[in-house]
Amino acid sequence: MIIEKMQYNEFGKFIKNKRLLTGTTLNKFAIENDIEPAILSRIENLKQDIKIGVLVKIANGFNTTPSKLLSEFEKY
């Protein structure tokens, strides 16, 4: 499953901003959450769609659920 591209085309930027607010580097966040750093980089730079499995890992990295993370993004 891939998040709808039109509705969530800025989601990668949201993830990047949220990660930067925590003061965590891309490599550290990716490694701590079992995500390939190159994949996270492409997602944050809007060069790759996000798959549900990666969304779950990212949400876990922010100590939240995918649905809460998406809800936060929609308010962003």
N, C-alpha and C positions, 0 to 999 in steps of 0.2 A: 504494500500500500504506500502510495506517495501522497503527501499533503497536496491539496489542490493548489496548483501553481498560481493561478490568478489571484486567489484570495490571500495567499500566504507568501507572495513574492518578496516581501521584505522581512520575512521571519528570520533569515540568517543574520541580518543586521541587528535585529532585536536580540538574538542570542549573543552576538559579539558584544553589544553594549552591556548586556546583563553580566556577561563574563568579566568584562573590563571593570565594571563596578565592584566586583568581588576582589579585584586585584590579582586575578589568576591568569597566568600566561596560557596561550592556546595549547602549547605542548603539555603543560602540567594538567590542565583541565581534561584534555583528551586522554592522556595516559591514565589518570586517576579514574576515569569513567569508561575505560575499555573501548575507546574510539580511536581510529587511526587519525593522527594529527592532520594528515593530508585531506582526509574526508571532512573533518571539522573545518579546516581552512576553506575548502571549496564551498561548504554550506554557508559559512559566514560571509564569504565574498560573492554569494549568489550565483555560483557557477555549477552547483549541483543541488538537485532536489533532495529533500530529507525523507528517509524511509522511517517507518514506524519504529523499528527496532532501535535506530539511532535516536529518535525522538525520546524514547523511553530512557535511554542512557543519559541524554542531556538533561531531561527533567530530573532524574535521580541526582545528577550532579548539582542541581540547584535545590535539592531536598524538597522536591514537589512532585506532583503527578503530571503526566502529559496534558490532561484536560485542564488543570489549573494553570499550567504554563501557557497553553493556547489561549485561555481566557484572559490571562494577564497581557498577552500580546495583542489581543483584540481591543483592549482598553488603551494600549500604548499609543 
